Amino acid sequence: MEHPQKKHRLTPRGLLSLVLILAGAALLLYYVGVNWVPKWYREWTYRENLDMSLPTVEDLSLTADSGFVEDNYNRYTYPTDSFFLTNERKAYKNGQLVLRVPRLAYEGEVLSGTTEGVLKYGVGLYNYSALPSYGNPNVCIAGHRGVYGAEFYNIDKFQEGDLLYLEYNGYLFTYQYMETVTVPVDDWSMMYCTNYSAITLSSCQMEGDTERVCVRGKLLRADPLEPEDGDGSSSSSSSSGG
């Protein structure tokens, strides 16, 4: 004699468990989609469109210890023990700086400010940052590691010989990596100007928000950017034969 099969009914508790599981999966997918997919896509496009015209360590006859020959670009000397606000920084608009960092597989415009509302869209220029020039400015830029675009995810992976680049005011500024320093989140000393023209990238530690990782680079050279033709290519590349 066959026994009738039991019908499994979804109890209220089971229904609640299912809803919670689905909600958790949706939140996980949302987190990955918002914070990591843009990072992976950016890194992929960076490598696909890698600008081979950027100077490399092998191209440079100068090092961070040997100094450089200056042209007629601006030279400014700033205090090294306090913050200040320059007229140039007051006038800064989103995108006037373009940051390129091969170690981070990152290339993008630098926004103005470092509030959460700014950094969710990209890296930002500190309010009291100087702008690139000869002398001793410190160009200070912040970015996220674990949320939104995670532009500075690998900020702790810099190695000797790494280069960083800034485009600004018709010039390409090339910096050589000098050091990585971890400071308490309320220690702003790495944002002060130093005794050379510098760039400083900063981001919070992955484990929490009590410390900040700072990467410092020293200016090697500043080269005028070649004007682009209407199709986006430089005049020199369009005129070279082959």
C-alpha positions in Angstrom: 0.0 0.0 0.0 1.5 3.3 -1.1 1.7 6.1 1.4 0.8 9.5 0.1 3.8 11.8 -0.3 4.1 14.6 2.2 3.7 18.1 0.7 6.5 20.4 1.8 5.0 23.7 2.7 7.0 26.9 3.0 6.7 28.0 6.6 6.8 31.7 7.5 10.3 31.1 9.0 11.5 29.4 5.9 10.1 32.2 3.8 11.9 34.7 5.9 15.2 32.8 5.5 14.8 32.7 1.8 14.1 36.4 1.6 17.2 37.1 3.7 19.4 34.9 1.6 18.2 36.6 -1.6 18.6 40.0 -0.1 22.2 39.1 1.0 23.0 37.9 -2.5 21.6 41.1 -4.0 23.6 43.3 -1.7 26.8 41.3 -2.5 26.2 41.7 -6.2 25.5 45.4 -5.7 28.7 45.9 -3.7 30.8 44.1 -6.4 29.1 46.0 -9.2 29.5 49.4 -7.6 33.0 49.0 -6.1 34.9 46.4 -8.0 33.6 46.1 -11.6 34.6 49.8 -12.3 38.1 49.0 -10.9 38.5 45.9 -13.0 37.2 47.6 -16.1 39.5 50.6 -15.6 42.6 48.4 -15.1 41.7 46.4 -18.3 41.2 49.5 -20.4 44.4 51.1 -19.0 46.4 48.1 -20.1 44.6 47.9 -23.5 45.3 51.6 -24.1 48.7 51.9 -22.4 50.4 55.1 -23.6 53.9 53.8 -24.7 55.0 57.4 -25.3 55.4 58.0 -21.5 59.0 58.2 -20.4 60.3 55.1 -18.5 63.2 54.7 -16.1 65.3 53.5 -19.0 64.5 56.6 -21.0 65.6 59.0 -18.2 69.2 60.0 -18.0 68.4 61.6 -14.7 67.4 60.1 -11.3 65.7 61.5 -8.3 69.1 62.0 -6.7 70.8 63.9 -9.6 68.4 66.7 -10.0 67.2 68.0 -13.4 67.7 70.9 -15.8 64.9 73.3 -15.5 63.3 75.2 -18.4 61.3 78.4 -18.0 58.3 76.8 -16.3 57.2 78.4 -13.1 59.2 77.9 -9.9 57.5 78.4 -6.5 58.9 78.1 -2.9 56.3 77.3 -0.2 56.4 76.9 3.6 57.2 73.4 4.8 55.6 73.4 8.2 52.0 74.7 7.6 49.1 74.6 5.1 48.4 77.5 2.7 45.9 78.1 -0.1 47.3 79.4 -3.3 45.4 81.4 -5.9 46.2 78.6 -8.4 44.5 76.1 -6.1 41.5 78.4 -5.6 41.0 78.5 -9.4 41.5 74.8 -9.9 38.7 73.1 -11.9 37.9 69.4 -12.2 40.1 67.7 -14.7 42.8 70.3 -15.1 45.2 67.6 -13.7 45.5 64.2 -15.3 47.1 61.5 -13.1 48.8 58.4 -14.6 50.2 55.7 -12.3 51.4 52.5 -14.1 51.9 50.7 -10.7 48.2 51.3 -10.0 47.1 50.7 -13.6 45.4 54.1 -13.2 44.8 57.0 -15.5 42.2 59.6 -14.9 41.3 63.2 -14.2 41.8 64.7 -10.8 38.7 66.2 -9.2 38.7 69.2 -6.9 38.4 68.2 -3.2 38.5 65.1 -1.1 35.0 64.8 0.4 33.1 61.5 0.2 30.9 63.1 -2.4 33.9 63.8 -4.6 35.9 60.6 -4.1 33.0 58.4 -5.1 33.6 59.6 -8.6 37.4 59.5 -8.7 40.6 60.8 -7.1 40.6 64.3 -5.6 43.0 67.1 -5.0 43.4 68.2 -1.4 42.1 71.7 -0.7 45.5 72.9 0.5 47.5 71.1 -2.2 49.9 73.0 -4.3 50.0 72.5 -8.1 52.9 71.1 -10.1 55.9 73.4 -10.7 59.6 73.6 -10.0 60.6 74.6 -6.5 59.0 72.7 -3.6 55.3 72.2 -4.2 53.6 69.1 -2.9 50.7 67.9 -5.2 48.5 65.9 -2.8 45.9 63.5 -4.2 43.5 61.2 -2.3 41.7 58.1 -3.6 39.8 55.1 -2.3 41.2 51.6 -1.8 38.2 49.4 -1.1 35.0 51.2 -2.2 33.7 52.9 -5.3 36.4 52.8 -8.0 39.2 51.6 -5.6 41.6 53.7 -7.6 44.4 53.3 -5.0 43.8 49.7 -4.2 47.5 48.8 -4.7 49.0 51.9 -3.1 51.1 49.7 -0.8 52.7 47.9 -3.8 55.0 50.6 -5.1 58.6 49.5 -5.9 61.9 51.3 -6.4 62.1 52.8 -9.9 58.3 53.3 -10.3 57.2 56.5 -12.0 54.2 58.7 -11.6 52.9 61.2 -14.1 50.8 64.4 -14.0 49.6 66.4 -17.0 49.0 70.0 -16.2 49.0 73.3 -17.9 50.5 72.0 -21.1 53.3 70.0 -19.4 53.9 66.4 -18.5 55.5 66.2 -15.0 57.4 62.9 -14.4 58.0 61.9 -10.7 60.0 59.0 -9.3 58.7 57.0 -6.4 60.6 57.8 -3.2 58.9 56.2 -0.2 55.7 54.8 1.3 54.8 56.1 4.8 51.9 55.0 7.0 50.6 57.7 9.4 47.7 58.1 11.8 44.6 59.4 10.1 45.0 62.7 11.9 48.7 63.2 11.0 48.9 65.6 8.0 52.6 66.0 7.9 52.9 64.1 4.6 50.7 66.8 3.0 53.2 69.6 3.8 55.6 70.8 1.2 59.1 69.4 1.5 62.5 70.5 0.2 61.8 69.3 -3.4 59.0 69.3 -5.9 56.8 66.3 -4.9 53.6 64.4 -5.5 51.9 62.6 -2.6 49.1 60.0 -3.0 47.1 59.0 0.0 44.4 56.5 1.0 43.1 54.8 4.1 44.3 51.4 5.2 42.1 48.5 4.0 41.6 47.3 7.6 40.0 50.5 8.9 40.1 54.2 8.9 42.6 54.9 11.7 45.7 55.0 9.5 46.6 56.5 6.1 49.0 55.1 3.5 51.0 57.8 1.7 53.2 57.4 -1.3 55.7 60.2 -2.1 57.4 60.9 -5.5 60.0 63.4 -6.5 59.9 65.4 -9.7 62.4 64.3 -12.3 61.5 66.4 -15.3 58.8 68.6 -16.8 58.3 68.3 -20.6 56.0 70.4 -22.8 53.1 68.4 -24.2 52.9 68.2 -27.9 49.8 69.8 -29.4 47.2 67.3 -30.6 45.7 67.2 -34.1 42.0 67.3 -34.7 41.9 63.5 -34.6 43.5 63.3 -31.2 47.0 62.3 -32.3 50.1 64.4 -31.7 51.6 66.4 -34.5 54.9 64.5 -34.3 53.3 61.1 -34.6 51.2 62.2 -37.6 54.2 63.6 -39.4 56.6 60.7 -38.8 57.1 58.5 -41.8 57.0 54.7 -42.0 
